[in-house]
Structures are given as C-alpha cells and as structure tokens.
Amino acid sequence: MGSDAKQLANRIKVWRAEHNLTQEELARRIGVSRKTVNTIERGVFVPSTIIALKLAREFGCIVEEIFSLVE
C-alpha cells in the first residue's frame, strides 16, 4: 500500500450498502472495473479526481462525504 493510500479513508462500502449496490453495479455505473472499486474501497488504491467525482455524483453527495484524510 502506498503512503498516499494510507492517508485516505473512504466510506464507499457504507454508501454502496445504503444504495443497495454491489461493487460490480457501482463499477458499471461509474465506468471502471469491479477490481478498481474493490481496491479503492479497501484503501489500496487512491482514485483519480475524475473517479472520486463520479462516485460522489452517483451517490448524490460531495466528495468529502466519501473520502477523508487520516490525520
């Protein structure tokens, strides 16, 4: 895990559960692979700004409601 990934927390799994979406369904909706969603969700991969914005748009929220910096 890269140092940037260790510093970024996310609530994707929570948002997916609230919207009743599988990783596969979310991936299809935002145009990435299921593996990409999985690695972002587990904190292994830091998403691009574009992917972060697509996630926020899909969930109807702002990026900061999904991602936060670990202090």
KOLZA-45511 format. One record per atom (N, C-alpha, C, O): residue number from 0; chain; atom name; x, y, z. Coordinates in nm, 4 decimals. Layout:
N
<rec rotor="NUM" nuvex="A" zafi="CA" xx="X" yy="Y" zz="Z"/>
...
% end
This chain:
71
<rec rotor="0" nuvex="A" zafi="N" xx="0.0857" yy="-0.1183" zz="0.0000"/>
<rec rotor="0" nuvex="A" zafi="CA" xx="0.0000" yy="0.0000" zz="0.0000"/>
<rec rotor="0" nuvex="A" zafi="C" xx="0.0892" yy="0.1230" zz="0.0000"/>
<rec rotor="0" nuvex="A" zafi="O" xx="0.1813" yy="0.1338" zz="0.0809"/>
<rec rotor="1" nuvex="A" zafi="N" xx="0.0618" yy="0.2149" zz="-0.0902"/>
<rec rotor="1" nuvex="A" zafi="CA" xx="0.1396" yy="0.3375" zz="-0.0984"/>
<rec rotor="1" nuvex="A" zafi="C" xx="0.1077" yy="0.4299" zz="0.0177"/>
<rec rotor="1" nuvex="A" zafi="O" xx="0.0035" yy="0.4161" zz="0.0817"/>
<rec rotor="2" nuvex="A" zafi="N" xx="0.1973" yy="0.5243" zz="0.0452"/>
<rec rotor="2" nuvex="A" zafi="CA" xx="0.1757" yy="0.6147" zz="0.1583"/>
<rec rotor="2" nuvex="A" zafi="C" xx="0.0520" yy="0.7015" zz="0.1383"/>
<rec rotor="2" nuvex="A" zafi="O" xx="-0.0159" yy="0.7345" zz="0.2355"/>
<rec rotor="3" nuvex="A" zafi="N" xx="0.0213" yy="0.7393" zz="0.0137"/>
<rec rotor="3" nuvex="A" zafi="CA" xx="-0.0993" yy="0.8190" zz="-0.0114"/>
<rec rotor="3" nuvex="A" zafi="C" xx="-0.2256" yy="0.7402" zz="0.0241"/>
<rec rotor="3" nuvex="A" zafi="O" xx="-0.3197" yy="0.7962" zz="0.0804"/>
<rec rotor="4" nuvex="A" zafi="N" xx="-0.2282" yy="0.6111" zz="-0.0083"/>
<rec rotor="4" nuvex="A" zafi="CA" xx="-0.3447" yy="0.5288" zz="0.0206"/>
<rec rotor="4" nuvex="A" zafi="C" xx="-0.3677" yy="0.5176" zz="0.1708"/>
<rec rotor="4" nuvex="A" zafi="O" xx="-0.4823" yy="0.5141" zz="0.2157"/>
<rec rotor="5" nuvex="A" zafi="N" xx="-0.2597" yy="0.5119" zz="0.2489"/>
<rec rotor="5" nuvex="A" zafi="CA" xx="-0.2714" yy="0.5020" zz="0.3940"/>
<rec rotor="5" nuvex="A" zafi="C" xx="-0.3321" yy="0.6283" zz="0.4543"/>
<rec rotor="5" nuvex="A" zafi="O" xx="-0.3878" yy="0.6237" zz="0.5640"/>
<rec rotor="6" nuvex="A" zafi="N" xx="-0.3221" yy="0.7391" zz="0.3850"/>
<rec rotor="6" nuvex="A" zafi="CA" xx="-0.3686" yy="0.8669" zz="0.4367"/>
<rec rotor="6" nuvex="A" zafi="C" xx="-0.5120" yy="0.8992" zz="0.3957"/>
<rec rotor="6" nuvex="A" zafi="O" xx="-0.5667" yy="1.0013" zz="0.4373"/>
<rec rotor="7" nuvex="A" zafi="N" xx="-0.5730" yy="0.8132" zz="0.3146"/>
<rec rotor="7" nuvex="A" zafi="CA" xx="-0.7061" yy="0.8418" zz="0.2626"/>
<rec rotor="7" nuvex="A" zafi="C" xx="-0.8059" yy="0.7365" zz="0.3107"/>
<rec rotor="7" nuvex="A" zafi="O" xx="-0.7953" yy="0.6190" zz="0.2756"/>
<rec rotor="8" nuvex="A" zafi="N" xx="-0.9021" yy="0.7796" zz="0.3907"/>
<rec rotor="8" nuvex="A" zafi="CA" xx="-1.0089" yy="0.6901" zz="0.4353"/>
<rec rotor="8" nuvex="A" zafi="C" xx="-1.1280" yy="0.7082" zz="0.3417"/>
<rec rotor="8" nuvex="A" zafi="O" xx="-1.1439" yy="0.8138" zz="0.2804"/>
<rec rotor="9" nuvex="A" zafi="N" xx="-1.2120" yy="0.6044" zz="0.3307"/>
<rec rotor="9" nuvex="A" zafi="CA" xx="-1.3310" yy="0.6199" zz="0.2472"/>
<rec rotor="9" nuvex="A" zafi="C" xx="-1.4485" yy="0.5448" zz="0.3081"/>
<rec rotor="9" nuvex="A" zafi="O" xx="-1.4323" yy="0.4545" zz="0.3902"/>
<rec rotor="10" nuvex="A" zafi="N" xx="-1.5666" yy="0.5851" zz="0.2651"/>
<rec rotor="10" nuvex="A" zafi="CA" xx="-1.6911" yy="0.5257" zz="0.3125"/>
<rec rotor="10" nuvex="A" zafi="C" xx="-1.7683" yy="0.4632" zz="0.1959"/>
<rec rotor="10" nuvex="A" zafi="O" xx="-1.8913" yy="0.4580" zz="0.1982"/>
<rec rotor="11" nuvex="A" zafi="N" xx="-1.6963" yy="0.4162" zz="0.0950"/>
<rec rotor="11" nuvex="A" zafi="CA" xx="-1.7631" yy="0.3617" zz="-0.0235"/>
<rec rotor="11" nuvex="A" zafi="C" xx="-1.8509" yy="0.2425" zz="0.0125"/>
<rec rotor="11" nuvex="A" zafi="O" xx="-1.9639" yy="0.2318" zz="-0.0353"/>
<rec rotor="12" nuvex="A" zafi="N" xx="-1.7998" yy="0.1531" zz="0.0963"/>
<rec rotor="12" nuvex="A" zafi="CA" xx="-1.8781" yy="0.0348" zz="0.1326"/>
<rec rotor="12" nuvex="A" zafi="C" xx="-2.0101" yy="0.0753" zz="0.1998"/>
<rec rotor="12" nuvex="A" zafi="O" xx="-2.1146" yy="0.0163" zz="0.1723"/>
<rec rotor="13" nuvex="A" zafi="N" xx="-2.0047" yy="0.1748" zz="0.2867"/>
<rec rotor="13" nuvex="A" zafi="CA" xx="-2.1250" yy="0.2245" zz="0.3542"/>
<rec rotor="13" nuvex="A" zafi="C" xx="-2.2228" yy="0.2832" zz="0.2530"/>
<rec rotor="13" nuvex="A" zafi="O" xx="-2.3419" yy="0.2523" zz="0.2559"/>
<rec rotor="14" nuvex="A" zafi="N" xx="-2.1721" yy="0.3680" zz="0.1635"/>
<rec rotor="14" nuvex="A" zafi="CA" xx="-2.2586" yy="0.4292" zz="0.0617"/>
<rec rotor="14" nuvex="A" zafi="C" xx="-2.3174" yy="0.3231" zz="-0.0305"/>
<rec rotor="14" nuvex="A" zafi="O" xx="-2.4338" yy="0.3323" zz="-0.0695"/>
<rec rotor="15" nuvex="A" zafi="N" xx="-2.2371" yy="0.2218" zz="-0.0657"/>
<rec rotor="15" nuvex="A" zafi="CA" xx="-2.2895" yy="0.1140" zz="-0.1514"/>
<rec rotor="15" nuvex="A" zafi="C" xx="-2.4039" yy="0.0413" zz="-0.0821"/>
<rec rotor="15" nuvex="A" zafi="O" xx="-2.5063" yy="0.0119" zz="-0.1438"/>
<rec rotor="16" nuvex="A" zafi="N" xx="-2.3860" yy="0.0124" zz="0.0473"/>
<rec rotor="16" nuvex="A" zafi="CA" xx="-2.4903" yy="-0.0577" zz="0.1231"/>
<rec rotor="16" nuvex="A" zafi="C" xx="-2.6176" yy="0.0266" zz="0.1301"/>
<rec rotor="16" nuvex="A" zafi="O" xx="-2.7281" yy="-0.0251" zz="0.1141"/>
<rec rotor="17" nuvex="A" zafi="N" xx="-2.6013" yy="0.1554" zz="0.1540"/>
<rec rotor="17" nuvex="A" zafi="CA" xx="-2.7167" yy="0.2446" zz="0.1623"/>
<rec rotor="17" nuvex="A" zafi="C" xx="-2.7926" yy="0.2531" zz="0.0301"/>
<rec rotor="17" nuvex="A" zafi="O" xx="-2.9137" yy="0.2750" zz="0.0280"/>
<rec rotor="18" nuvex="A" zafi="N" xx="-2.7192" yy="0.2353" zz="-0.0810"/>
<rec rotor="18" nuvex="A" zafi="CA" xx="-2.7810" yy="0.2418" zz="-0.2136"/>
<rec rotor="18" nuvex="A" zafi="C" xx="-2.8065" yy="0.1028" zz="-0.2728"/>
<rec rotor="18" nuvex="A" zafi="O" xx="-2.8466" yy="0.0896" zz="-0.3884"/>
<rec rotor="19" nuvex="A" zafi="N" xx="-2.7822" yy="-0.0012" zz="-0.1908"/>
<rec rotor="19" nuvex="A" zafi="CA" xx="-2.8070" yy="-0.1391" zz="-0.2322"/>
<rec rotor="19" nuvex="A" zafi="C" xx="-2.7361" yy="-0.1736" zz="-0.3633"/>
<rec rotor="19" nuvex="A" zafi="O" xx="-2.7969" yy="-0.2291" zz="-0.4549"/>
<rec rotor="20" nuvex="A" zafi="N" xx="-2.6072" yy="-0.1401" zz="-0.3713"/>
<rec rotor="20" nuvex="A" zafi="CA" xx="-2.5278" yy="-0.1659" zz="-0.4909"/>
<rec rotor="20" nuvex="A" zafi="C" xx="-2.4145" yy="-0.2628" zz="-0.4607"/>
<rec rotor="20" nuvex="A" zafi="O" xx="-2.3510" yy="-0.2545" zz="-0.3556"/>
<rec rotor="21" nuvex="A" zafi="N" xx="-2.3894" yy="-0.3550" zz="-0.5539"/>
<rec rotor="21" nuvex="A" zafi="CA" xx="-2.2705" yy="-0.4390" zz="-0.5447"/>
<rec rotor="21" nuvex="A" zafi="C" xx="-2.1517" yy="-0.3602" zz="-0.6005"/>
<rec rotor="21" nuvex="A" zafi="O" xx="-2.1694" yy="-0.2562" zz="-0.6640"/>
<rec rotor="22" nuvex="A" zafi="N" xx="-2.0325" yy="-0.4101" zz="-0.5765"/>
<rec rotor="22" nuvex="A" zafi="CA" xx="-1.9141" yy="-0.3467" zz="-0.6367"/>
<rec rotor="22" nuvex="A" zafi="C" xx="-1.9261" yy="-0.3476" zz="-0.7880"/>
<rec rotor="22" nuvex="A" zafi="O" xx="-1.8907" yy="-0.2499" zz="-0.8540"/>
<rec rotor="23" nuvex="A" zafi="N" xx="-1.9752" yy="-0.4564" zz="-0.8428"/>
<rec rotor="23" nuvex="A" zafi="CA" xx="-1.9905" yy="-0.4692" zz="-0.9887"/>
<rec rotor="23" nuvex="A" zafi="C" xx="-2.0880" yy="-0.3647" zz="-1.0434"/>
<rec rotor="23" nuvex="A" zafi="O" xx="-2.0599" yy="-0.3006" zz="-1.1447"/>
<rec rotor="24" nuvex="A" zafi="N" xx="-2.2015" yy="-0.3476" zz="-0.9769"/>
<rec rotor="24" nuvex="A" zafi="CA" xx="-2.3006" yy="-0.2491" zz="-1.0223"/>
<rec rotor="24" nuvex="A" zafi="C" xx="-2.2454" yy="-0.1073" zz="-1.0143"/>
<rec rotor="24" nuvex="A" zafi="O" xx="-2.2634" yy="-0.0277" zz="-1.1063"/>
<rec rotor="25" nuvex="A" zafi="N" xx="-2.1782" yy="-0.0764" zz="-0.9037"/>
<rec rotor="25" nuvex="A" zafi="CA" xx="-2.1197" yy="0.0572" zz="-0.8891"/>
<rec rotor="25" nuvex="A" zafi="C" xx="-2.0140" yy="0.0804" zz="-0.9964"/>
<rec rotor="25" nuvex="A" zafi="O" xx="-2.0097" yy="0.1869" zz="-1.0581"/>
<rec rotor="26" nuvex="A" zafi="N" xx="-1.9297" yy="-0.0187" zz="-1.0183"/>
<rec rotor="26" nuvex="A" zafi="CA" xx="-1.8241" yy="-0.0076" zz="-1.1192"/>
<rec rotor="26" nuvex="A" zafi="C" xx="-1.8834" yy="0.0225" zz="-1.2574"/>
<rec rotor="26" nuvex="A" zafi="O" xx="-1.8349" yy="0.1102" zz="-1.3288"/>
<rec rotor="27" nuvex="A" zafi="N" xx="-1.9880" yy="-0.0507" zz="-1.2939"/>
<rec rotor="27" nuvex="A" zafi="CA" xx="-2.0521" yy="-0.0301" zz="-1.4235"/>
<rec rotor="27" nuvex="A" zafi="C" xx="-2.1080" yy="0.1118" zz="-1.4347"/>
<rec rotor="27" nuvex="A" zafi="O" xx="-2.0939" yy="0.1767" zz="-1.5383"/>
<rec rotor="28" nuvex="A" zafi="N" xx="-2.1709" yy="0.1586" zz="-1.3286"/>
<rec rotor="28" nuvex="A" zafi="CA" xx="-2.2313" yy="0.2923" zz="-1.3315"/>
<rec rotor="28" nuvex="A" zafi="C" xx="-2.1306" yy="0.4046" zz="-1.3452"/>
<rec rotor="28" nuvex="A" zafi="O" xx="-2.1614" yy="0.5079" zz="-1.4045"/>
<rec rotor="29" nuvex="A" zafi="N" xx="-2.0088" yy="0.3862" zz="-1.2907"/>
<rec rotor="29" nuvex="A" zafi="CA" xx="-1.9094" yy="0.4942" zz="-1.2988"/>
<rec rotor="29" nuvex="A" zafi="C" xx="-1.8019" yy="0.4672" zz="-1.4046"/>
<rec rotor="29" nuvex="A" zafi="O" xx="-1.7105" yy="0.5478" zz="-1.4223"/>
<rec rotor="30" nuvex="A" zafi="N" xx="-1.8128" yy="0.3543" zz="-1.4744"/>
<rec rotor="30" nuvex="A" zafi="CA" xx="-1.7239" yy="0.3271" zz="-1.5867"/>
<rec rotor="30" nuvex="A" zafi="C" xx="-1.5848" yy="0.2778" zz="-1.5515"/>
<rec rotor="30" nuvex="A" zafi="O" xx="-1.4873" yy="0.3108" zz="-1.6190"/>
<rec rotor="31" nuvex="A" zafi="N" xx="-1.5761" yy="0.1973" zz="-1.4437"/>
<rec rotor="31" nuvex="A" zafi="CA" xx="-1.4478" yy="0.1370" zz="-1.4064"/>
<rec rotor="31" nuvex="A" zafi="C" xx="-1.4693" yy="-0.0121" zz="-1.3842"/>
<rec rotor="31" nuvex="A" zafi="O" xx="-1.5822" yy="-0.0604" zz="-1.3934"/>
<rec rotor="32" nuvex="A" zafi="N" xx="-1.3624" yy="-0.0853" zz="-1.3550"/>
<rec rotor="32" nuvex="A" zafi="CA" xx="-1.3751" yy="-0.2286" zz="-1.3280"/>
<rec rotor="32" nuvex="A" zafi="C" xx="-1.4163" yy="-0.2518" zz="-1.1827"/>
<rec rotor="32" nuvex="A" zafi="O" xx="-1.3999" yy="-0.1648" zz="-1.0972"/>
<rec rotor="33" nuvex="A" zafi="N" xx="-1.4699" yy="-0.3705" zz="-1.1569"/>
<rec rotor="33" nuvex="A" zafi="CA" xx="-1.5036" yy="-0.4070" zz="-1.0193"/>
<rec rotor="33" nuvex="A" zafi="C" xx="-1.3785" yy="-0.4068" zz="-0.9332"/>
<rec rotor="33" nuvex="A" zafi="O" xx="-1.3821" yy="-0.3671" zz="-0.8167"/>
<rec rotor="34" nuvex="A" zafi="N" xx="-1.2678" yy="-0.4514" zz="-0.9912"/>
<rec rotor="34" nuvex="A" zafi="CA" xx="-1.1415" yy="-0.4549" zz="-0.9166"/>
<rec rotor="34" nuvex="A" zafi="C" xx="-1.1005" yy="-0.3140" zz="-0.8737"/>
<rec rotor="34" nuvex="A" zafi="O" xx="-1.0484" yy="-0.2955" zz="-0.7637"/>
<rec rotor="35" nuvex="A" zafi="N" xx="-1.1236" yy="-0.2152" zz="-0.9593"/>
<rec rotor="35" nuvex="A" zafi="CA" xx="-1.0907" yy="-0.0766" zz="-0.9238"/>
<rec rotor="35" nuvex="A" zafi="C" xx="-1.1731" yy="-0.0324" zz="-0.8036"/>
<rec rotor="35" nuvex="A" zafi="O" xx="-1.1196" yy="0.0260" zz="-0.7094"/>
<rec rotor="36" nuvex="A" zafi="N" xx="-1.3031" yy="-0.0602" zz="-0.8067"/>
<rec rotor="36" nuvex="A" zafi="CA" xx="-1.3878" yy="-0.0248" zz="-0.6921"/>
<rec rotor="36" nuvex="A" zafi="C" xx="-1.3370" yy="-0.0961" zz="-0.5671"/>
<rec rotor="36" nuvex="A" zafi="O" xx="-1.3275" yy="-0.0354" zz="-0.4605"/>
<rec rotor="37" nuvex="A" zafi="N" xx="-1.3045" yy="-0.2242" zz="-0.5798"/>
<rec rotor="37" nuvex="A" zafi="CA" xx="-1.2567" yy="-0.3030" zz="-0.4664"/>
<rec rotor="37" nuvex="A" zafi="C" xx="-1.1280" yy="-0.2454" zz="-0.4072"/>
<rec rotor="37" nuvex="A" zafi="O" xx="-1.1168" yy="-0.2321" zz="-0.2854"/>
<rec rotor="38" nuvex="A" zafi="N" xx="-1.0312" yy="-0.2112" zz="-0.4921"/>
<rec rotor="38" nuvex="A" zafi="CA" xx="-0.9037" yy="-0.1614" zz="-0.4400"/>
<rec rotor="38" nuvex="A" zafi="C" xx="-0.9173" yy="-0.0220" zz="-0.3788"/>
<rec rotor="38" nuvex="A" zafi="O" xx="-0.8473" yy="0.0106" zz="-0.2829"/>
<rec rotor="39" nuvex="A" zafi="N" xx="-1.0064" yy="0.0599" zz="-0.4333"/>
<rec rotor="39" nuvex="A" zafi="CA" xx="-1.0324" yy="0.1912" zz="-0.3726"/>
<rec rotor="39" nuvex="A" zafi="C" xx="-1.1003" yy="0.1710" zz="-0.2374"/>
<rec rotor="39" nuvex="A" zafi="O" xx="-1.0614" yy="0.2319" zz="-0.1378"/>
<rec rotor="40" nuvex="A" zafi="N" xx="-1.2008" yy="0.0862" zz="-0.2348"/>
<rec rotor="40" nuvex="A" zafi="CA" xx="-1.2777" yy="0.0607" zz="-0.1124"/>
<rec rotor="40" nuvex="A" zafi="C" xx="-1.1882" yy="0.0084" zz="-0.0001"/>
<rec rotor="40" nuvex="A" zafi="O" xx="-1.2056" yy="0.0463" zz="0.1158"/>
<rec rotor="41" nuvex="A" zafi="N" xx="-1.0930" yy="-0.0782" zz="-0.0336"/>
<rec rotor="41" nuvex="A" zafi="CA" xx="-1.0028" yy="-0.1357" zz="0.0668"/>
<rec rotor="41" nuvex="A" zafi="C" xx="-0.8874" yy="-0.0430" zz="0.1035"/>
<rec rotor="41" nuvex="A" zafi="O" xx="-0.8079" yy="-0.0748" zz="0.1919"/>
<rec rotor="42" nuvex="A" zafi="N" xx="-0.8776" yy="0.0719" zz="0.0358"/>
<rec rotor="42" nuvex="A" zafi="CA" xx="-0.7707" yy="0.1656" zz="0.0677"/>
<rec rotor="42" nuvex="A" zafi="C" xx="-0.6361" yy="0.1299" zz="0.0081"/>
<rec rotor="42" nuvex="A" zafi="O" xx="-0.5328" yy="0.1803" zz="0.0521"/>
<rec rotor="43" nuvex="A" zafi="N" xx="-0.6369" yy="0.0422" zz="-0.0927"/>
<rec rotor="43" nuvex="A" zafi="CA" xx="-0.5132" yy="0.0013" zz="-0.1593"/>
<rec rotor="43" nuvex="A" zafi="C" xx="-0.4753" yy="0.1013" zz="-0.2685"/>
<rec rotor="43" nuvex="A" zafi="O" xx="-0.3574" yy="0.1235" zz="-0.2960"/>
<rec rotor="44" nuvex="A" zafi="N" xx="-0.5773" yy="0.1610" zz="-0.3300"/>
<rec rotor="44" nuvex="A" zafi="CA" xx="-0.5584" yy="0.2492" zz="-0.4450"/>
<rec rotor="44" nuvex="A" zafi="C" xx="-0.6274" yy="0.3831" zz="-0.4187"/>
<rec rotor="44" nuvex="A" zafi="O" xx="-0.7416" yy="0.3869" zz="-0.3727"/>
<rec rotor="45" nuvex="A" zafi="N" xx="-0.5578" yy="0.4923" zz="-0.4482"/>
<rec rotor="45" nuvex="A" zafi="CA" xx="-0.6161" yy="0.6259" zz="-0.4376"/>
<rec rotor="45" nuvex="A" zafi="C" xx="-0.6776" yy="0.6602" zz="-0.5731"/>
<rec rotor="45" nuvex="A" zafi="O" xx="-0.6079" yy="0.6597" zz="-0.6745"/>
<rec rotor="46" nuvex="A" zafi="N" xx="-0.8074" yy="0.6901" zz="-0.5757"/>
<rec rotor="46" nuvex="A" zafi="CA" xx="-0.8722" yy="0.7164" zz="-0.7036"/>
<rec rotor="46" nuvex="A" zafi="C" xx="-0.8305" yy="0.8504" zz="-0.7633"/>
<rec rotor="46" nuvex="A" zafi="O" xx="-0.7870" yy="0.9413" zz="-0.6926"/>
<rec rotor="47" nuvex="A" zafi="N" xx="-0.8448" yy="0.8601" zz="-0.8943"/>
<rec rotor="47" nuvex="A" zafi="CA" xx="-0.8232" yy="0.9877" zz="-0.9610"/>
<rec rotor="47" nuvex="A" zafi="C" xx="-0.9339" yy="1.0830" zz="-0.9188"/>
<rec rotor="47" nuvex="A" zafi="O" xx="-1.0363" yy="1.0409" zz="-0.8650"/>
<rec rotor="48" nuvex="A" zafi="N" xx="-0.9132" yy="1.2089" zz="-0.9430"/>
<rec rotor="48" nuvex="A" zafi="CA" xx="-1.0161" yy="1.3091" zz="-0.9144"/>
<rec rotor="48" nuvex="A" zafi="C" xx="-1.1423" yy="1.2780" zz="-0.9929"/>
<rec rotor="48" nuvex="A" zafi="O" xx="-1.2532" yy="1.2929" zz="-0.9415"/>
<rec rotor="49" nuvex="A" zafi="N" xx="-1.1260" yy="1.2353" zz="-1.1162"/>
<rec rotor="49" nuvex="A" zafi="CA" xx="-1.2421" yy="1.2035" zz="-1.2003"/>
<rec rotor="49" nuvex="A" zafi="C" xx="-1.3249" yy="1.0906" zz="-1.1395"/>
<rec rotor="49" nuvex="A" zafi="O" xx="-1.4475" yy="1.1001" zz="-1.1328"/>
<rec rotor="50" nuvex="A" zafi="N" xx="-1.2588" yy="0.9840" zz="-1.0952"/>
<rec rotor="50" nuvex="A" zafi="CA" xx="-1.3321" yy="0.8723" zz="-1.0341"/>
<rec rotor="50" nuvex="A" zafi="C" xx="-1.3984" yy="0.9171" zz="-0.9043"/>
<rec rotor="50" nuvex="A" zafi="O" xx="-1.5129" yy="0.8806" zz="-0.8778"/>
<rec rotor="51" nuvex="A" zafi="N" xx="-1.3283" yy="0.9950" zz="-0.8237"/>
<rec rotor="51" nuvex="A" zafi="CA" xx="-1.3867" yy="1.0444" zz="-0.6982"/>
<rec rotor="51" nuvex="A" zafi="C" xx="-1.5113" yy="1.1281" zz="-0.7257"/>
<rec rotor="51" nuvex="A" zafi="O" xx="-1.6116" yy="1.1153" zz="-0.6554"/>
<rec rotor="52" nuvex="A" zafi="N" xx="-1.5051" yy="1.2130" zz="-0.8270"/>
<rec rotor="52" nuvex="A" zafi="CA" xx="-1.6208" yy="1.2956" zz="-0.8622"/>
<rec rotor="52" nuvex="A" zafi="C" xx="-1.7358" yy="1.2113" zz="-0.9171"/>
<rec rotor="52" nuvex="A" zafi="O" xx="-1.8523" yy="1.2396" zz="-0.8891"/>
<rec rotor="53" nuvex="A" zafi="N" xx="-1.7038" yy="1.1081" zz="-0.9950"/>
<rec rotor="53" nuvex="A" zafi="CA" xx="-1.8081" yy="1.0188" zz="-1.0463"/>
<rec rotor="53" nuvex="A" zafi="C" xx="-1.8761" yy="0.9443" zz="-0.9318"/>
<rec rotor="53" nuvex="A" zafi="O" xx="-1.9977" yy="0.9255" zz="-0.9339"/>
<rec rotor="54" nuvex="A" zafi="N" xx="-1.7993" yy="0.9019" zz="-0.8325"/>
<rec rotor="54" nuvex="A" zafi="CA" xx="-1.8569" yy="0.8348" zz="-0.7161"/>
<rec rotor="54" nuvex="A" zafi="C" xx="-1.9520" yy="0.9291" zz="-0.6426"/>
<rec rotor="54" nuvex="A" zafi="O" xx="-2.0637" yy="0.8912" zz="-0.6073"/>
<rec rotor="55" nuvex="A" zafi="N" xx="-1.9066" yy="1.0517" zz="-0.6200"/>
<rec rotor="55" nuvex="A" zafi="CA" xx="-1.9900" yy="1.1497" zz="-0.5500"/>
<rec rotor="55" nuvex="A" zafi="C" xx="-2.1187" yy="1.1765" zz="-0.6283"/>
<rec rotor="55" nuvex="A" zafi="O" xx="-2.2269" yy="1.1846" zz="-0.5701"/>
<rec rotor="56" nuvex="A" zafi="N" xx="-2.1065" yy="1.1901" zz="-0.7584"/>
<rec rotor="56" nuvex="A" zafi="CA" xx="-2.2246" yy="1.2141" zz="-0.8414"/>
<rec rotor="56" nuvex="A" zafi="C" xx="-2.3210" yy="1.0956" zz="-0.8333"/>
<rec rotor="56" nuvex="A" zafi="O" xx="-2.4422" yy="1.1140" zz="-0.8219"/>
<rec rotor="57" nuvex="A" zafi="N" xx="-2.2668" yy="0.9751" zz="-0.8391"/>
<rec rotor="57" nuvex="A" zafi="CA" xx="-2.3504" yy="0.8541" zz="-0.8318"/>
<rec rotor="57" nuvex="A" zafi="C" xx="-2.4265" yy="0.8464" zz="-0.6998"/>
<rec rotor="57" nuvex="A" zafi="O" xx="-2.5427" yy="0.8060" zz="-0.6967"/>
<rec rotor="58" nuvex="A" zafi="N" xx="-2.3601" yy="0.8855" zz="-0.5905"/>
<rec rotor="58" nuvex="A" zafi="CA" xx="-2.4230" yy="0.8779" zz="-0.4587"/>
<rec rotor="58" nuvex="A" zafi="C" xx="-2.4998" yy="1.0051" zz="-0.4215"/>
<rec rotor="58" nuvex="A" zafi="O" xx="-2.5652" yy="1.0102" zz="-0.3174"/>
<rec rotor="59" nuvex="A" zafi="N" xx="-2.4917" yy="1.1073" zz="-0.5068"/>
<rec rotor="59" nuvex="A" zafi="CA" xx="-2.5645" yy="1.2303" zz="-0.4797"/>
<rec rotor="59" nuvex="A" zafi="C" xx="-2.5116" yy="1.3058" zz="-0.3599"/>
<rec rotor="59" nuvex="A" zafi="O" xx="-2.5880" yy="1.3599" zz="-0.2799"/>
<rec rotor="60" nuvex="A" zafi="N" xx="-2.3787" yy="1.3089" zz="-0.3483"/>
<rec rotor="60" nuvex="A" zafi="CA" xx="-2.3169" yy="1.3763" zz="-0.2347"/>
<rec rotor="60" nuvex="A" zafi="C" xx="-2.1907" yy="1.4491" zz="-0.2817"/>
<rec rotor="60" nuvex="A" zafi="O" xx="-2.1603" yy="1.4508" zz="-0.4009"/>
<rec rotor="61" nuvex="A" zafi="N" xx="-2.1187" yy="1.5082" zz="-0.1887"/>
<rec rotor="61" nuvex="A" zafi="CA" xx="-1.9909" yy="1.5705" zz="-0.2221"/>
<rec rotor="61" nuvex="A" zafi="C" xx="-1.8780" yy="1.4727" zz="-0.1909"/>
<rec rotor="61" nuvex="A" zafi="O" xx="-1.8940" yy="1.3821" zz="-0.1091"/>
<rec rotor="62" nuvex="A" zafi="N" xx="-1.7655" yy="1.4914" zz="-0.2556"/>
<rec rotor="62" nuvex="A" zafi="CA" xx="-1.6511" yy="1.4009" zz="-0.2423"/>
<rec rotor="62" nuvex="A" zafi="C" xx="-1.6104" yy="1.3832" zz="-0.0955"/>
<rec rotor="62" nuvex="A" zafi="O" xx="-1.5747" yy="1.2733" zz="-0.0531"/>
<rec rotor="63" nuvex="A" zafi="N" xx="-1.6160" yy="1.4917" zz="-0.0192"/>
<rec rotor="63" nuvex="A" zafi="CA" xx="-1.5731" yy="1.4851" zz="0.1212"/>
<rec rotor="63" nuvex="A" zafi="C" xx="-1.6631" yy="1.3964" zz="0.2074"/>
<rec rotor="63" nuvex="A" zafi="O" xx="-1.6241" yy="1.3574" zz="0.3175"/>
<rec rotor="64" nuvex="A" zafi="N" xx="-1.7821" yy="1.3644" zz="0.1587"/>
<rec rotor="64" nuvex="A" zafi="CA" xx="-1.8687" yy="1.2724" zz="0.2323"/>
<rec rotor="64" nuvex="A" zafi="C" xx="-1.8268" yy="1.1265" zz="0.2095"/>
<rec rotor="64" nuvex="A" zafi="O" xx="-1.8660" yy="1.0375" zz="0.2849"/>
<rec rotor="65" nuvex="A" zafi="N" xx="-1.7484" yy="1.1037" zz="0.1069"/>
<rec rotor="65" nuvex="A" zafi="CA" xx="-1.6992" yy="0.9690" zz="0.0764"/>
<rec rotor="65" nuvex="A" zafi="C" xx="-1.5554" yy="0.9513" zz="0.1227"/>
<rec rotor="65" nuvex="A" zafi="O" xx="-1.5204" yy="0.8491" zz="0.1817"/>
<rec rotor="66" nuvex="A" zafi="N" xx="-1.4724" yy="1.0513" zz="0.0957"/>
<rec rotor="66" nuvex="A" zafi="CA" xx="-1.3292" yy="1.0421" zz="0.1258"/>
<rec rotor="66" nuvex="A" zafi="C" xx="-1.2883" yy="1.1420" zz="0.2324"/>
<rec rotor="66" nuvex="A" zafi="O" xx="-1.3408" yy="1.2531" zz="0.2391"/>
<rec rotor="67" nuvex="A" zafi="N" xx="-1.1932" yy="1.1007" zz="0.3161"/>
<rec rotor="67" nuvex="A" zafi="CA" xx="-1.1392" yy="1.1933" zz="0.4158"/>
<rec rotor="67" nuvex="A" zafi="C" xx="-0.9918" yy="1.1602" zz="0.4397"/>
<rec rotor="67" nuvex="A" zafi="O" xx="-0.9487" yy="1.0460" zz="0.4239"/>
<rec rotor="68" nuvex="A" zafi="N" xx="-0.9172" yy="1.2612" zz="0.4776"/>
<rec rotor="68" nuvex="A" zafi="CA" xx="-0.7770" yy="1.2427" zz="0.5107"/>
<rec rotor="68" nuvex="A" zafi="C" xx="-0.7648" yy="1.1879" zz="0.6520"/>
<rec rotor="68" nuvex="A" zafi="O" xx="-0.8339" yy="1.2327" zz="0.7435"/>
<rec rotor="69" nuvex="A" zafi="N" xx="-0.6761" yy="1.0907" zz="0.6687"/>
<rec rotor="69" nuvex="A" zafi="CA" xx="-0.6471" yy="1.0366" zz="0.8009"/>
<rec rotor="69" nuvex="A" zafi="C" xx="-0.5384" yy="1.1237" zz="0.8618"/>
<rec rotor="69" nuvex="A" zafi="O" xx="-0.4285" yy="1.1351" zz="0.8074"/>
<rec rotor="70" nuvex="A" zafi="N" xx="-0.5698" yy="1.1841" zz="0.9737"/>
<rec rotor="70" nuvex="A" zafi="CA" xx="-0.4720" yy="1.2746" zz="1.0382"/>
<rec rotor="70" nuvex="A" zafi="C" xx="-0.3757" yy="1.1973" zz="1.1244"/>
<rec rotor="70" nuvex="A" zafi="O" xx="-0.2869" yy="1.2563" zz="1.1860"/>
% end
